Amino acid sequence: MPTTVEIKGEFEIKIKRLIDAGLYGNIAEAVRDALRHMLREYDEKEIAAELYRQEKVSLAKAAGIAGVSITRMKEILIEKGIRPRLGVEGVRELYEDYETLKGTED
């Protein structure tokens, strides 16, 4: 999925210096590496819990994002002071849970 990013100012100068120093072959390579480093800082369990807290994902979907069982995800939520919601809110959430659980049958 190609994405276009405009880099200006201080970031542009620093990236060009890294390329000039031979640490990266081009801007795209430097940006990819920067994104890799940034994304390593985020724990998938933290992301899943926050999405669940904001009611953007179901419990099953949060567990899938975190790479843990639904039971473990409930424990994680409780540890973070987030009360797990019981049941599903609608057909979309039920289908989302079904698709998530179907993918874990392997």
SULRA-V434276 format. One record per residue. N is the residue number from 1. PSI is psi in degrees with one decimal (* if undefined). Layout:
n = (N,N)
psi = (PSI,PSI)
This chain:
n = (1,2,3,4,5,6,7,8,9,10,11,12,13,14,15,16,17,18,19,20,21,22,23,24,25,26,27,28,29,30,31,32,33,34,35,36,37,38,39,40,41,42,43,44,45,46,47,48,49,50,51,52,53,54,55,56,57,58,59,60,61,62,63,64,65,66,67,68,69,70,71,72,73,74,75,76,77,78,79,80,81,82,83,84,85,86,87,88,89,90,91,92,93,94,95,96,97,98,99,100,101,102,103,104,105,106)
psi = (97.4,139.2,139.9,131.3,133.2,122.8,122.3,171.2,-137.3,-40.6,-42.7,-44.8,-46.4,-41.9,-42.4,-36.6,-41.2,-39.2,-45.4,-33.1,-5.1,11.4,-26.0,150.3,-29.1,175.8,-43.3,-42.2,-43.3,-42.0,-42.5,-43.8,-40.8,-42.3,-41.2,-46.3,-42.1,-45.4,-26.0,-23.7,-20.7,128.3,131.4,-31.4,-38.4,-44.8,-47.2,-44.4,-41.3,-42.1,-40.1,-44.9,-39.1,2.5,33.9,-18.6,158.4,172.9,-44.5,-41.3,-41.7,-43.0,-40.4,-43.2,-42.9,-16.9,32.4,169.5,164.1,-39.4,-45.6,-37.9,-39.9,-43.9,-43.4,-44.8,-45.7,-41.7,-31.1,4.9,20.5,123.2,120.5,136.2,141.7,141.6,-175.4,150.6,-22.4,-177.6,-41.0,-45.9,-39.0,-44.9,-41.7,-44.4,-43.5,-48.0,-40.6,-47.4,-35.7,-37.0,-13.5,5.7,-12.6,*)
